[in-house]
Amino acid sequence: MTPIIAPELDLYVRELVPPRDPVIAEMEAYAAEHDVPIVGPVVATLLEILARSIGAARVFEMGSAIGYSTAFFARAVGRGGQVFYTDGDPKNAERARGYLDRMELSERVAFRIGDAVKALEETTGYFDVIFIDVDKDGYPAALKSAAPRVRRGGYLLADNVLWSGKVVDVGARDGATEGLRQFNRMLFSLDEFRAVIVPLRDGVAIARREG
């Protein structure tokens, strides 16, 4: 697995991000100590900026872990907005709720424990933003469910789409890598979306629904 950008450049970008809320910093420390995957402060800031840029009030996260990106989306939607949190581990959800309570953001979050695709299918209506960050072999199925649920002018976002460069490694045939390759092909073939991959951290897909 190869870093998408030089470690020195990655560190430079991360050090430019202002100090975070103490609870956010605590989440980062917990994730590092317990090997919990989170998007990190740079990608999380990008997600929040994108959500704010379209006045997002309704966000669905497919895969939320300890609620790190949830917190950034919850700040973006503001009071009266709603973020759907999903994770298959009740302990993750409990920890996420604790963090969000302390930041006074939990009233903006609807918690769903279980499969993210099923949780999305059990909701109604459209979303301003849907963010995909589930198990990587599940990305194609997540995209099939998510794409029709993004409102026109909204964003479909996904993390880890370059998978530390494994997507271009011809020898990599594991389920996660193949799932991401399929996801990327599917996303860029959708006529109603205009998509780009930003090589930030592990690759962020940004797709705006135009049709």
Protein Blocks (a to p, Z undefined) as FASTA:
>chain_A
ZZfbdfklmmmmmmmpccddfklmmmmmmmmmnopacebjmlmmmmmmmmmmnopabdcd
ehjknommmmmmmmmnoghiacddddfbfklmmmmmmmmmmnopmmmpccdedjfklmmm
mpgcjdfbdcddbdfklmmmmmmmmmmmpcehiacddehklonolmmmmklccfklmmmm
mmmmmmmmpmkbccddddehjopaddddfZZ
